[in-house]
Amino acid sequence: MRPCRTLRNVATIVVDVMLKTGIRDPQGEAIAGACRRLGYGEVISVRQGKRFEVEVSDAEDAMQAAARIAELAGELLANPVIEEFAIHRA
Amino acid sequence: MRPCRTLRNVATIVVDVMLKTGIRDPQGEAIAGACRRLGYGEVISVRQGKRFEVEVSDAEDAMQAAARIAELAGELLANPVIEEFAIHRA
């Protein structure tokens, strides 16, 4: 039986974008300092990044949908010069 | 045998912060529009949030370390009025 075409196959794909190791993160450093001042002395460091939840339709082929989102992430969501990204299902 | 105290037990805990459901995300909406203009017509919506990688020392008791970071997240990393957060090990 063919799947019903009026019910779109929707999936949420998560893209985590972080600064590459070695790239300084002044915002994260400021947050780490604030944590320690607030009494969280166990905090050694903080790195701040971005998280995108991308809802896509026609995601019948999970591998293909992830490949498309990887392409999109490299083009629009992350700056490949200084950032790296990871993709997973929500 | 007691663990060596000069080697600190370090763990990385990830805090994902997202806007609560129902709170509008104009930045995410703009990104979703850009995705479609770039030819990614399968993108229905994008929600943008933050991801923090917090490195903590003395994390021998994983449950306790996570509880401390949850407290910290509610106090400093997320705005509980409009945001929600999730915590997991890296």
Backbone of each chain as nested JSON, in Angstrom:
{
  "chains": [
    {"id": "A", "residues": [
      {"number": 1, "name": "MET", "atoms": {"N": [0.847, -1.195, 0.0], "CA": [0.0, 0.0, 0.0], "C": [0.883, 1.245, 0.0]}},
      {"number": 2, "name": "ARG", "atoms": {"N": [0.566, 2.211, -0.854], "CA": [1.358, 3.439, -0.887], "C": [1.014, 4.305, 0.318]}},
      {"number": 3, "name": "PRO", "atoms": {"N": [1.997, 5.003, 0.897], "CA": [1.67, 5.865, 2.032], "C": [0.775, 7.018, 1.59]}},
      {"number": 4, "name": "CYS", "atoms": {"N": [-0.061, 7.469, 2.492], "CA": [-0.967, 8.579, 2.217], "C": [-0.149, 9.848, 1.976]}},
      {"number": 5, "name": "ARG", "atoms": {"N": [-0.341, 10.501, 0.836], "CA": [0.495, 11.652, 0.482], "C": [0.025, 12.938, 1.151]}},
      {"number": 6, "name": "THR", "atoms": {"N": [-1.16, 12.914, 1.74], "CA": [-1.613, 14.144, 2.395], "C": [-1.003, 14.278, 3.788]}},
      {"number": 7, "name": "LEU", "atoms": {"N": [-0.589, 13.137, 4.367], "CA": [0.098, 13.199, 5.66], "C": [1.584, 13.232, 5.374]}},
      {"number": 8, "name": "ARG", "atoms": {"N": [2.189, 14.387, 5.53], "CA": [3.604, 14.5, 5.217], "C": [4.441, 13.865, 6.314]}},
      {"number": 9, "name": "ASN", "atoms": {"N": [5.522, 13.268, 5.904], "CA": [6.438, 12.637, 6.838], "C": [7.347, 13.736, 7.403]}},
      {"number": 10, "name": "VAL", "atoms": {"N": [7.073, 14.15, 8.623], "CA": [7.792, 15.267, 9.22], "C": [8.788, 14.763, 10.27]}},
      {"number": 11, "name": "ALA", "atoms": {"N": [9.985, 15.318, 10.246], "CA": [11.0, 14.939, 11.241], "C": [11.68, 16.192, 11.76]}},
      {"number": 12, "name": "THR", "atoms": {"N": [12.156, 16.116, 12.988], "CA": [12.929, 17.229, 13.538], "C": [14.385, 16.799, 13.628]}},
      {"number": 13, "name": "ILE", "atoms": {"N": [15.233, 17.592, 12.995], "CA": [16.665, 17.308, 12.983], "C": [17.366, 18.416, 13.762]}},
      {"number": 14, "name": "VAL", "atoms": {"N": [18.256, 18.008, 14.665], "CA": [18.957, 18.978, 15.51], "C": [20.357, 19.219, 14.958]}},
      {"number": 15, "name": "VAL", "atoms": {"N": [20.73, 20.491, 14.841], "CA": [22.084, 20.853, 14.41], "C": [22.748, 21.604, 15.571]}},
      {"number": 16, "name": "ASP", "atoms": {"N": [23.807, 21.023, 16.112], "CA": [24.571, 21.679, 17.178], "C": [25.791, 22.333, 16.554]}},
      {"number": 17, "name": "VAL", "atoms": {"N": [25.945, 23.627, 16.77], "CA": [27.078, 24.366, 16.2], "C": [27.954, 24.872, 17.346]}},
      {"number": 18, "name": "MET", "atoms": {"N": [29.216, 24.503, 17.333], "CA": [30.152, 24.961, 18.368], "C": [31.397, 25.541, 17.705]}},
      {"number": 19, "name": "LEU", "atoms": {"N": [32.052, 26.456, 18.4], "CA": [33.338, 26.968, 17.918], "C": [34.336, 25.809, 17.891]}},
      {"number": 20, "name": "LYS", "atoms": {"N": [35.208, 25.81, 16.894], "CA": [36.232, 24.765, 16.813], "C": [37.166, 24.849, 18.012]}},
      {"number": 21, "name": "THR", "atoms": {"N": [37.746, 23.709, 18.387], "CA": [38.734, 23.69, 19.461], "C": [39.872, 24.63, 19.062]}},
      {"number": 22, "name": "GLY", "atoms": {"N": [40.294, 25.459, 19.996], "CA": [41.392, 26.37, 19.696], "C": [40.934, 27.771, 19.35]}},
      {"number": 23, "name": "ILE", "atoms": {"N": [39.651, 27.901, 18.974], "CA": [39.115, 29.242, 18.703], "C": [38.63, 29.799, 20.044]}},
      {"number": 24, "name": "ARG", "atoms": {"N": [39.115, 30.973, 20.406], "CA": [38.741, 31.561, 21.698], "C": [37.251, 31.893, 21.754]}},
      {"number": 25, "name": "ASP", "atoms": {"N": [36.67, 31.723, 22.934], "CA": [35.246, 31.961, 23.125], "C": [35.075, 32.932, 24.296]}},
      {"number": 26, "name": "PRO", "atoms": {"N": [35.202, 34.249, 24.028], "CA": [35.14, 35.244, 25.117], "C": [33.809, 35.214, 25.87]}},
      {"number": 27, "name": "GLN", "atoms": {"N": [32.717, 34.904, 25.14], "CA": [31.406, 34.845, 25.781], "C": [31.371, 33.697, 26.799]}},
      {"number": 28, "name": "GLY", "atoms": {"N": [31.873, 32.532, 26.374], "CA": [31.95, 31.386, 27.281], "C": [32.834, 31.685, 28.479]}},
      {"number": 29, "name": "GLU", "atoms": {"N": [33.951, 32.382, 28.234], "CA": [34.87, 32.715, 29.334], "C": [34.181, 33.635, 30.344]}},
      {"number": 30, "name": "ALA", "atoms": {"N": [33.407, 34.605, 29.829], "CA": [32.689, 35.52, 30.718], "C": [31.665, 34.754, 31.556]}},
      {"number": 31, "name": "ILE", "atoms": {"N": [30.993, 33.785, 30.925], "CA": [29.989, 32.991, 31.647], "C": [30.667, 32.15, 32.726]}},
      {"number": 32, "name": "ALA", "atoms": {"N": [31.82, 31.558, 32.389], "CA": [32.552, 30.745, 33.376], "C": [32.934, 31.601, 34.582]}},
      {"number": 33, "name": "GLY", "atoms": {"N": [33.39, 32.833, 34.32], "CA": [33.731, 33.753, 35.409], "C": [32.517, 34.054, 36.277]}},
      {"number": 34, "name": "ALA", "atoms": {"N": [31.371, 34.291, 35.635], "CA": [30.137, 34.591, 36.37], "C": [29.713, 33.39, 37.221]}},
      {"number": 35, "name": "CYS", "atoms": {"N": [29.865, 32.19, 36.661], "CA": [29.52, 30.962, 37.414], "C": [30.324, 30.907, 38.707]}},
      {"number": 36, "name": "ARG", "atoms": {"N": [31.632, 31.148, 38.594], "CA": [32.499, 31.061, 39.775], "C": [32.134, 32.142, 40.788]}},
      {"number": 37, "name": "ARG", "atoms": {"N": [31.829, 33.349, 40.292], "CA": [31.431, 34.422, 41.22], "C": [30.118, 34.092, 41.929]}},
      {"number": 38, "name": "LEU", "atoms": {"N": [29.255, 33.324, 41.259], "CA": [27.967, 32.952, 41.857], "C": [28.1, 31.777, 42.827]}},
      {"number": 39, "name": "GLY", "atoms": {"N": [29.312, 31.258, 42.979], "CA": [29.513, 30.188, 43.947], "C": [29.67, 28.805, 43.338]}},
      {"number": 40, "name": "TYR", "atoms": {"N": [29.72, 28.729, 42.001], "CA": [29.915, 27.436, 41.342], "C": [31.392, 27.275, 41.015]}},
      {"number": 41, "name": "GLY", "atoms": {"N": [32.177, 27.069, 42.065], "CA": [33.627, 27.0, 41.924], "C": [34.112, 25.805, 41.14]}},
      {"number": 42, "name": "GLU", "atoms": {"N": [33.246, 24.81, 40.952], "CA": [33.655, 23.596, 40.225], "C": [33.677, 23.792, 38.715]}},
      {"number": 43, "name": "VAL", "atoms": {"N": [33.186, 24.956, 38.25], "CA": [33.155, 25.209, 36.798], "C": [34.555, 25.574, 36.315]}},
      {"number": 44, "name": "ILE", "atoms": {"N": [35.119, 24.754, 35.433], "CA": [36.455, 25.006, 34.888], "C": [36.347, 25.904, 33.657]}},
      {"number": 45, "name": "SER", "atoms": {"N": [35.46, 25.548, 32.745], "CA": [35.293, 26.352, 31.534], "C": [33.886, 26.181, 30.985]}},
      {"number": 46, "name": "VAL", "atoms": {"N": [33.488, 27.158, 30.181], "CA": [32.2, 27.098, 29.485], "C": [32.454, 27.455, 28.026]}},
      {"number": 47, "name": "ARG", "atoms": {"N": [31.88, 26.7, 27.109], "CA": [31.9, 27.044, 25.684], "C": [30.45, 27.242, 25.275]}},
      {"number": 48, "name": "GLN", "atoms": {"N": [30.185, 28.347, 24.605], "CA": [28.813, 28.601, 24.175], "C": [28.666, 28.38, 22.679]}},
      {"number": 49, "name": "GLY", "atoms": {"N": [27.629, 27.663, 22.316], "CA": [27.348, 27.426, 20.905], "C": [25.873, 27.615, 20.612]}},
      {"number": 50, "name": "LYS", "atoms": {"N": [25.472, 27.171, 19.428], "CA": [24.075, 27.33, 19.014], "C": [23.458, 25.97, 18.763]}},
      {"number": 51, "name": "ARG", "atoms": {"N": [22.165, 25.911, 18.972], "CA": [21.419, 24.678, 18.707], "C": [20.225, 25.044, 17.833]}},
      {"number": 52, "name": "PHE", "atoms": {"N": [20.095, 24.35, 16.709], "CA": [18.965, 24.601, 15.815], "C": [18.094, 23.345, 15.755]}},
      {"number": 53, "name": "GLU", "atoms": {"N": [16.798, 23.539, 15.898], "CA": [15.864, 22.432, 15.695], "C": [15.169, 22.693, 14.362]}},
      {"number": 54, "name": "VAL", "atoms": {"N": [15.491, 21.872, 13.373], "CA": [14.979, 22.085, 12.012], "C": [13.915, 21.031, 11.724]}},
      {"number": 55, "name": "GLU", "atoms": {"N": [12.714, 21.497, 11.454], "CA": [11.608, 20.592, 11.129], "C": [11.546, 20.461, 9.615]}},
      {"number": 56, "name": "VAL", "atoms": {"N": [11.639, 19.229, 9.125], "CA": [11.624, 19.033, 7.673], "C": [10.499, 18.094, 7.265]}},
      {"number": 57, "name": "SER", "atoms": {"N": [9.956, 18.357, 6.079], "CA": [8.913, 17.481, 5.541], "C": [9.551, 16.501, 4.569]}},
      {"number": 58, "name": "ASP", "atoms": {"N": [8.795, 15.513, 4.168], "CA": [9.253, 14.523, 3.189], "C": [10.54, 13.86, 3.643]}},
      {"number": 59, "name": "ALA", "atoms": {"N": [10.62, 13.576, 4.934], "CA": [11.841, 12.99, 5.487], "C": [11.711, 11.469, 5.547]}},
      {"number": 60, "name": "GLU", "atoms": {"N": [11.219, 10.891, 4.424], "CA": [11.026, 9.438, 4.42], "C": [12.359, 8.715, 4.469]}},
      {"number": 61, "name": "ASP", "atoms": {"N": [13.323, 9.257, 3.743], "CA": [14.666, 8.672, 3.755], "C": [15.504, 9.46, 4.774]}},
      {"number": 62, "name": "ALA", "atoms": {"N": [15.63, 8.895, 5.965], "CA": [16.282, 9.609, 7.069], "C": [17.717, 10.0, 6.721]}},
      {"number": 63, "name": "MET", "atoms": {"N": [18.436, 9.095, 6.04], "CA": [19.833, 9.359, 5.688], "C": [19.922, 10.539, 4.724]}},
      {"number": 64, "name": "GLN", "atoms": {"N": [19.02, 10.552, 3.749], "CA": [19.043, 11.619, 2.738], "C": [18.668, 12.958, 3.368]}},
      {"number": 65, "name": "ALA", "atoms": {"N": [17.666, 12.931, 4.27], "CA": [17.252, 14.162, 4.95], "C": [18.421, 14.719, 5.761]}},
      {"number": 66, "name": "ALA", "atoms": {"N": [19.145, 13.845, 6.447], "CA": [20.281, 14.284, 7.263], "C": [21.384, 14.861, 6.371]}},
      {"number": 67, "name": "ALA", "atoms": {"N": [21.596, 14.261, 5.208], "CA": [22.63, 14.748, 4.286], "C": [22.279, 16.145, 3.78]}},
      {"number": 68, "name": "ARG", "atoms": {"N": [20.984, 16.364, 3.488], "CA": [20.528, 17.685, 3.026], "C": [20.735, 18.716, 4.127]}},
      {"number": 69, "name": "ILE", "atoms": {"N": [20.423, 18.346, 5.367], "CA": [20.557, 19.285, 6.482], "C": [22.04, 19.57, 6.761]}},
      {"number": 70, "name": "ALA", "atoms": {"N": [22.892, 18.586, 6.546], "CA": [24.334, 18.795, 6.719], "C": [24.825, 19.842, 5.716]}},
      {"number": 71, "name": "GLU", "atoms": {"N": [24.324, 19.748, 4.487], "CA": [24.673, 20.698, 3.417], "C": [24.212, 22.103, 3.824]}},
      {"number": 72, "name": "LEU", "atoms": {"N": [22.97, 22.166, 4.311], "CA": [22.373, 23.429, 4.751], "C": [23.168, 24.025, 5.918]}},
      {"number": 73, "name": "ALA", "atoms": {"N": [23.569, 23.176, 6.855], "CA": [24.299, 23.646, 8.036], "C": [25.623, 24.286, 7.634]}},
      {"number": 74, "name": "GLY", "atoms": {"N": [26.312, 23.642, 6.677], "CA": [27.59, 24.172, 6.225], "C": [27.455, 25.471, 5.457]}},
      {"number": 75, "name": "GLU", "atoms": {"N": [26.277, 25.674, 4.883], "CA": [26.051, 26.836, 4.02], "C": [25.468, 28.02, 4.805]}},
      {"number": 76, "name": "LEU", "atoms": {"N": [24.589, 27.713, 5.772], "CA": [23.812, 28.787, 6.405], "C": [23.907, 28.835, 7.928]}},
      {"number": 77, "name": "LEU", "atoms": {"N": [23.945, 27.682, 8.583], "CA": [23.847, 27.684, 10.053], "C": [25.197, 27.825, 10.745]}},
      {"number": 78, "name": "ALA", "atoms": {"N": [26.247, 27.319, 10.124], "CA": [27.58, 27.386, 10.748], "C": [28.546, 28.112, 9.828]}},
      {"number": 79, "name": "ASN", "atoms": {"N": [29.56, 28.687, 10.432], "CA": [30.659, 29.295, 9.675], "C": [31.814, 28.293, 9.694]}},
      {"number": 80, "name": "PRO", "atoms": {"N": [32.02, 27.571, 8.589], "CA": [32.99, 26.457, 8.604], "C": [34.424, 26.885, 8.912]}},
      {"number": 81, "name": "VAL", "atoms": {"N": [34.71, 28.182, 8.821], "CA": [36.068, 28.652, 9.116], "C": [36.365, 28.51, 10.618]}},
      {"number": 82, "name": "ILE", "atoms": {"N": [35.395, 28.844, 11.434], "CA": [35.651, 28.833, 12.886], "C": [34.73, 27.894, 13.668]}},
      {"number": 83, "name": "GLU", "atoms": {"N": [33.704, 27.351, 12.999], "CA": [32.74, 26.518, 13.729], "C": [32.658, 25.115, 13.145]}},
      {"number": 84, "name": "GLU", "atoms": {"N": [32.259, 24.18, 14.001], "CA": [31.985, 22.822, 13.528], "C": [30.57, 22.471, 13.971]}},
      {"number": 85, "name": "PHE", "atoms": {"N": [29.967, 21.527, 13.277], "CA": [28.58, 21.191, 13.644], "C": [28.38, 19.685, 13.696]}},
      {"number": 86, "name": "ALA", "atoms": {"N": [27.366, 19.301, 14.446], "CA": [26.974, 17.891, 14.555], "C": [25.477, 17.818, 14.343]}},
      {"number": 87, "name": "ILE", "atoms": {"N": [25.039, 16.736, 13.693], "CA": [23.619, 16.586, 13.345], "C": [23.073, 15.315, 13.965]}},
      {"number": 88, "name": "HIS", "atoms": {"N": [21.904, 15.406, 14.564], "CA": [21.249, 14.19, 15.059], "C": [19.744, 14.391, 15.075]}},
      {"number": 89, "name": "ARG", "atoms": {"N": [19.008, 13.315, 15.194], "CA": [17.549, 13.388, 15.273], "C": [17.139, 13.881, 16.658]}},
      {"number": 90, "name": "ALA", "atoms": {"N": [16.057, 14.633, 16.717], "CA": [15.574, 15.135, 18.023], "C": [15.074, 13.967, 18.864]}}
    ]},
    {"id": "B", "residues": [
      {"number": 1, "name": "MET", "atoms": {"N": [41.681, 0.979, 47.076], "CA": [42.67, 2.039, 46.882], "C": [41.959, 3.37, 46.656]}},
      {"number": 2, "name": "ARG", "atoms": {"N": [42.403, 4.399, 47.356], "CA": [41.783, 5.717, 47.177], "C": [42.221, 6.334, 45.849]}},
      {"number": 3, "name": "PRO", "atoms": {"N": [41.311, 7.033, 45.16], "CA": [41.731, 7.661, 43.9], "C": [42.753, 8.761, 44.159]}},
      {"number": 4, "name": "CYS", "atoms": {"N": [43.624, 8.947, 43.209], "CA": [44.658, 9.983, 43.317], "C": [43.997, 11.364, 43.324]}},
      {"number": 5, "name": "ARG", "atoms": {"N": [44.264, 12.172, 44.328], "CA": [43.582, 13.459, 44.474], "C": [44.186, 14.543, 43.585]}},
      {"number": 6, "name": "THR", "atoms": {"N": [45.363, 14.277, 43.035], "CA": [45.952, 15.31, 42.182], "C": [45.332, 15.293, 40.783]}},
      {"number": 7, "name": "LEU", "atoms": {"N": [44.753, 14.149, 40.405], "CA": [44.057, 14.071, 39.119], "C": [42.586, 14.359, 39.376]}},
      {"number": 8, "name": "ARG", "atoms": {"N": [42.153, 15.526, 38.996], "CA": [40.762, 15.871, 39.277], "C": [39.827, 15.127, 38.338]}},
      {"number": 9, "name": "ASN", "atoms": {"N": [38.681, 14.788, 38.87], "CA": [37.669, 14.098, 38.092], "C": [36.892, 15.152, 37.293]}},
      {"number": 10, "name": "VAL", "atoms": {"N": [37.2, 15.254, 36.015], "CA": [36.61, 16.309, 35.185], "C": [35.541, 15.719, 34.263]}},
      {"number": 11, "name": "ALA", "atoms": {"N": [34.422, 16.413, 34.164], "CA": [33.358, 15.955, 33.261], "C": [32.836, 17.145, 32.473]}},
      {"number": 12, "name": "THR", "atoms": {"N": [32.341, 16.862, 31.278], "CA": [31.706, 17.917, 30.49], "C": [30.205, 17.667, 30.477]}},
      {"number": 13, "name": "ILE", "atoms": {"N": [29.476, 18.67, 30.917], "CA": [28.016, 18.566, 30.966], "C": [27.448, 19.567, 29.961]}},
      {"number": 14, "name": "VAL", "atoms": {"N": [26.507, 19.083, 29.155], "CA": [25.915, 19.935, 28.106], "C": [24.564, 20.454, 28.58]}},
      {"number": 15, "name": "VAL", "atoms": {"N": [24.354, 21.752, 28.404], "CA": [23.061, 22.363, 28.728], "C": [22.479, 22.927, 27.433]}},
      {"number": 16, "name": "ASP", "atoms": {"N": [21.353, 22.38, 27.02], "CA": [20.658, 22.878, 25.826], "C": [19.535, 23.797, 26.275]}},
      {"number": 17, "name": "VAL", "atoms": {"N": [19.532, 25.015, 25.777], "CA": [18.507, 25.996, 26.161], "C": [17.684, 26.345, 24.923]}},
      {"number": 18, "name": "MET", "atoms": {"N": [16.384, 26.149, 25.0], "CA": [15.498, 26.489, 23.875], "C": [14.344, 27.347, 24.381]}},
      {"number": 19, "name": "LEU", "atoms": {"N": [13.798, 28.167, 23.499], "CA": [12.591, 28.92, 23.844], "C": [11.461, 27.929, 24.102]}},
      {"number": 20, "name": "LYS", "atoms": {"N": [10.603, 28.26, 25.073], "CA": [9.463, 27.389, 25.36], "C": [8.531, 27.326, 24.158]}},
      {"number": 21, "name": "THR", "atoms": {"N": [7.817, 26.218, 24.024], "CA": [6.819, 26.085, 22.961], "C": [5.802, 27.218, 23.128]}},
      {"number": 22, "name": "GLY", "atoms": {"N": [5.467, 27.847, 22.041], "CA": [4.489, 28.941, 22.113], "C": [5.131, 30.314, 22.16]}},
      {"number": 23, "name": "ILE", "atoms": {"N": [6.419, 30.369, 22.512], "CA": [7.129, 31.659, 22.489], "C": [7.656, 31.853, 21.074]}},
      {"number": 24, "name": "ARG", "atoms": {"N": [7.322, 32.972, 20.456], "CA": [7.753, 33.21, 19.071], "C": [9.257, 33.338, 18.966]}},
      {"number": 25, "name": "ASP", "atoms": {"N": [9.802, 32.854, 17.859], "CA": [11.249, 32.871, 17.647], "C": [11.519, 33.545, 16.298]}},
      {"number": 26, "name": "PRO", "atoms": {"N": [11.553, 34.878, 16.261], "CA": [11.717, 35.593, 14.987], "C": [13.026, 35.229, 14.279]}},
      {"number": 27, "name": "GLN", "atoms": {"N": [14.079, 34.964, 15.065], "CA": [15.368, 34.605, 14.47], "C": [15.242, 33.269, 13.721]}},
      {"number": 28, "name": "GLY", "atoms": {"N": [14.608, 32.307, 14.381], "CA": [14.375, 31.002, 13.752], "C": [13.524, 31.144, 12.505]}},
      {"number": 29, "name": "GLU", "atoms": {"N": [12.504, 31.999, 12.573], "CA": [11.622, 32.202, 11.417], "C": [12.399, 32.789, 10.239]}},
      {"number": 30, "name": "ALA", "atoms": {"N": [13.299, 33.743, 10.539], "CA": [14.118, 34.348, 9.487], "C": [15.029, 33.302, 8.851]}},
      {"number": 31, "name": "ILE", "atoms": {"N": [15.599, 32.421, 9.688], "CA": [16.481, 31.366, 9.173], "C": [15.686, 30.398, 8.293]}},
      {"number": 32, "name": "ALA", "atoms": {"N": [14.476, 30.043, 8.732], "CA": [13.637, 29.124, 7.944], "C": [13.343, 29.745, 6.572]}},
      {"number": 33, "name": "GLY", "atoms": {"N": [13.064, 31.049, 6.559], "CA": [12.815, 31.748, 5.285], "C": [14.036, 31.705, 4.391]}},
      {"number": 34, "name": "ALA", "atoms": {"N": [15.202, 31.929, 4.987], "CA": [16.455, 31.907, 4.213], "C": [16.716, 30.509, 3.652]}},
      {"number": 35, "name": "CYS", "atoms": {"N": [16.427, 29.484, 4.464], "CA": [16.611, 28.099, 3.998], "C": [15.793, 27.869, 2.735]}},
      {"number": 36, "name": "ARG", "atoms": {"N": [14.524, 28.278, 2.775], "CA": [13.64, 28.044, 1.62], "C": [14.118, 28.828, 0.406]}},
      {"number": 37, "name": "ARG", "atoms": {"N": [14.589, 30.048, 0.633], "CA": [15.095, 30.848, -0.5], "C": [16.344, 30.213, -1.111]}},
      {"number": 38, "name": "LEU", "atoms": {"N": [17.119, 29.518, -0.268], "CA": [18.348, 28.866, -0.752], "C": [18.056, 27.534, -1.445]}},
      {"number": 39, "name": "GLY", "atoms": {"N": [16.778, 27.142, -1.506], "CA": [16.434, 25.918, -2.219], "C": [16.121, 24.736, -1.327]}},
      {"number": 40, "name": "TYR", "atoms": {"N": [16.078, 24.971, -0.006], "CA": [15.734, 23.879, 0.909], "C": [14.245, 23.974, 1.254]}},
      {"number": 41, "name": "GLY", "atoms": {"N": [13.432, 23.64, 0.255], "CA": [11.987, 23.789, 0.388], "C": [11.371, 22.857, 1.406]}},
      {"number": 42, "name": "GLU", "atoms": {"N": [12.102, 21.823, 1.811], "CA": [11.556, 20.873, 2.777], "C": [11.577, 21.39, 4.214]}},
      {"number": 43, "name": "VAL", "atoms": {"N": [12.223, 22.552, 4.427], "CA": [12.302, 23.101, 5.791], "C": [10.959, 23.742, 6.16]}},
      {"number": 44, "name": "ILE", "atoms": {"N": [10.324, 23.206, 7.191], "CA": [9.027, 23.734, 7.649], "C": [9.255, 24.851, 8.658]}},
      {"number": 45, "name": "SER", "atoms": {"N": [10.119, 24.589, 9.637], "CA": [10.388, 25.617, 10.648], "C": [11.764, 25.4, 11.253]}},
      {"number": 46, "name": "VAL", "atoms": {"N": [12.311, 26.463, 11.817], "CA": [13.591, 26.395, 12.528], "C": [13.395, 27.086, 13.874]}},
      {"number": 47, "name": "ARG", "atoms": {"N": [13.884, 26.478, 14.932], "CA": [13.915, 27.125, 16.246], "C": [15.38, 27.227, 16.633]}},
      {"number": 48, "name": "GLN", "atoms": {"N": [15.791, 28.425, 17.052], "CA": [17.198, 28.585, 17.434], "C": [17.331, 28.677, 18.939]}},
      {"number": 49, "name": "GLY", "atoms": {"N": [18.271, 27.928, 19.475], "CA": [18.546, 27.978, 20.911], "C": [20.031, 28.038, 21.169]}},
      {"number": 50, "name": "LYS", "atoms": {"N": [20.4, 27.815, 22.429], "CA": [21.812, 27.883, 22.809], "C": [22.258, 26.544, 23.359]}},
      {"number": 51, "name": "ARG", "atoms": {"N": [23.544, 26.293, 23.188], "CA": [24.133, 25.066, 23.72], "C": [25.367, 25.46, 24.505]}},
      {"number": 52, "name": "PHE", "atoms": {"N": [25.441, 25.022, 25.755], "CA": [26.599, 25.312, 26.601], "C": [27.3, 24.004, 26.935]}},
      {"number": 53, "name": "GLU", "atoms": {"N": [28.609, 23.99, 26.771], "CA": [29.405, 22.85, 27.22], "C": [30.143, 23.31, 28.473]}},
      {"number": 54, "name": "VAL", "atoms": {"N": [29.739, 22.776, 29.617], "CA": [30.29, 23.202, 30.905], "C": [31.217, 22.105, 31.43]}},
      {"number": 55, "name": "GLU", "atoms": {"N": [32.485, 22.477, 31.609], "CA": [33.461, 21.524, 32.125], "C": [33.535, 21.715, 33.641]}},
      {"number": 56, "name": "VAL", "atoms": {"N": [33.294, 20.658, 34.391], "CA": [33.304, 20.778, 35.852], "C": [34.319, 19.817, 36.458]}},
      {"number": 57, "name": "SER", "atoms": {"N": [34.907, 20.267, 37.562], "CA": [35.846, 19.417, 38.292], "C": [35.108, 18.747, 39.444]}},
      {"number": 58, "name": "ASP", "atoms": {"N": [35.76, 17.78, 40.064], "CA": [35.197, 17.085, 41.223], "C": [33.822, 16.508, 40.913]}},
      {"number": 59, "name": "ALA", "atoms": {"N": [33.684, 15.966, 39.697], "CA": [32.396, 15.429, 39.274], "C": [32.335, 13.931, 39.546]}},
      {"number": 60, "name": "GLU", "atoms": {"N": [32.767, 13.555, 40.767], "CA": [32.773, 12.121, 41.094], "C": [31.359, 11.578, 41.187]}},
      {"number": 61, "name": "ASP", "atoms": {"N": [30.471, 12.388, 41.773], "CA": [29.075, 11.985, 41.875], "C": [28.32, 12.63, 40.709]}},
      {"number": 62, "name": "ALA", "atoms": {"N": [28.095, 11.835, 39.657], "CA": [27.516, 12.379, 38.423], "C": [26.147, 13.003, 38.667]}},
      {"number": 63, "name": "MET", "atoms": {"N": [25.354, 12.365, 39.508], "CA": [24.001, 12.87, 39.787], "C": [24.062, 14.239, 40.471]}},
      {"number": 64, "name": "GLN", "atoms": {"N": [24.978, 14.343, 41.43], "CA": [25.099, 15.593, 42.176], "C": [25.627, 16.713, 41.269]}},
      {"number": 65, "name": "ALA", "atoms": {"N": [26.601, 16.375, 40.412], "CA": [27.153, 17.362, 39.477], "C": [26.05, 17.871, 38.554]}},
      {"number": 66, "name": "ALA", "atoms": {"N": [25.216, 16.964, 38.06], "CA": [24.125, 17.35, 37.162], "C": [23.122, 18.241, 37.896]}},
      {"number": 67, "name": "ALA", "atoms": {"N": [22.853, 17.926, 39.164], "CA": [21.897, 18.729, 39.946], "C": [22.428, 20.151, 40.136]}},
      {"number": 68, "name": "ARG", "atoms": {"N": [23.735, 20.267, 40.395], "CA": [24.363, 21.592, 40.56], "C": [24.267, 22.377, 39.253]}},
      {"number": 69, "name": "ILE", "atoms": {"N": [24.519, 21.708, 38.135], "CA": [24.481, 22.4, 36.837], "C": [23.044, 22.798, 36.485]}},
      {"number": 70, "name": "ALA", "atoms": {"N": [22.068, 21.989, 36.897], "CA": [20.664, 22.341, 36.661], "C": [20.326, 23.629, 37.413]}},
      {"number": 71, "name": "GLU", "atoms": {"N": [20.835, 23.733, 38.639], "CA": [20.619, 24.927, 39.465], "C": [21.238, 26.144, 38.765]}},
      {"number": 72, "name": "LEU", "atoms": {"N": [22.472, 25.951, 38.303], "CA": [23.211, 27.006, 37.6], "C": [22.485, 27.427, 36.322]}},
      {"number": 73, "name": "ALA", "atoms": {"N": [21.973, 26.444, 35.579], "CA": [21.288, 26.731, 34.315], "C": [20.066, 27.599, 34.566]}},
      {"number": 74, "name": "GLY", "atoms": {"N": [19.306, 27.269, 35.611], "CA": [18.1, 28.034, 35.926], "C": [18.418, 29.444, 36.399]}},
      {"number": 75, "name": "GLU", "atoms": {"N": [19.625, 29.612, 36.937], "CA": [20.012, 30.89, 37.52], "C": [20.713, 31.796, 36.501]}},
      {"number": 76, "name": "LEU", "atoms": {"N": [21.53, 31.19, 35.646], "CA": [22.425, 31.999, 34.816], "C": [22.312, 31.731, 33.311]}},
      {"number": 77, "name": "LEU", "atoms": {"N": [22.138, 30.467, 32.916], "CA": [22.212, 30.14, 31.487], "C": [20.873, 30.313, 30.768]}},
      {"number": 78, "name": "ALA", "atoms": {"N": [19.773, 30.076, 31.459], "CA": [18.459, 30.17, 30.825], "C": [17.596, 31.19, 31.554]}},
      {"number": 79, "name": "ASN", "atoms": {"N": [16.653, 31.747, 30.824], "CA": [15.653, 32.63, 31.424], "C": [14.385, 31.795, 31.609]}},
      {"number": 80, "name": "PRO", "atoms": {"N": [14.103, 31.359, 32.838], "CA": [13.013, 30.4, 33.048], "C": [11.632, 30.92, 32.644]}},
      {"number": 81, "name": "VAL", "atoms": {"N": [11.511, 32.234, 32.437], "CA": [10.217, 32.791, 32.035], "C": [9.88, 32.368, 30.602]}},
      {"number": 82, "name": "ILE", "atoms": {"N": [10.88, 32.388, 29.738], "CA": [10.6, 32.095, 28.32], "C": [11.387, 30.901, 27.778]}},
      {"number": 83, "name": "GLU", "atoms": {"N": [12.349, 30.404, 28.554], "CA": [13.195, 29.326, 28.032], "C": [13.103, 28.076, 28.905]}},
      {"number": 84, "name": "GLU", "atoms": {"N": [13.377, 26.94, 28.277], "CA": [13.496, 25.698, 29.03], "C": [14.847, 25.09, 28.695]}},
      {"number": 85, "name": "PHE", "atoms": {"N": [15.34, 24.231, 29.596], "CA": [16.661, 23.655, 29.325], "C": [16.684, 22.16, 29.6]}},
      {"number": 86, "name": "ALA", "atoms": {"N": [17.625, 21.499, 28.963], "CA": [17.834, 20.072, 29.168], "C": [19.324, 19.859, 29.418]}},
      {"number": 87, "name": "ILE", "atoms": {"N": [19.637, 18.896, 30.287], "CA": [21.032, 18.655, 30.675], "C": [21.407, 17.226, 30.358]}},
      {"number": 88, "name": "HIS", "atoms": {"N": [22.576, 17.036, 29.767], "CA": [23.07, 15.671, 29.55], "C": [24.585, 15.678, 29.513]}},
      {"number": 89, "name": "ARG", "atoms": {"N": [25.159, 14.515, 29.654], "CA": [26.621, 14.391, 29.568], "C": [27.073, 14.534, 28.121]}},
      {"number": 90, "name": "ALA", "atoms": {"N": [28.249, 15.088, 27.913], "CA": [28.762, 15.243, 26.541], "C": [29.097, 13.877, 25.954]}}
    ]}
  ]
}
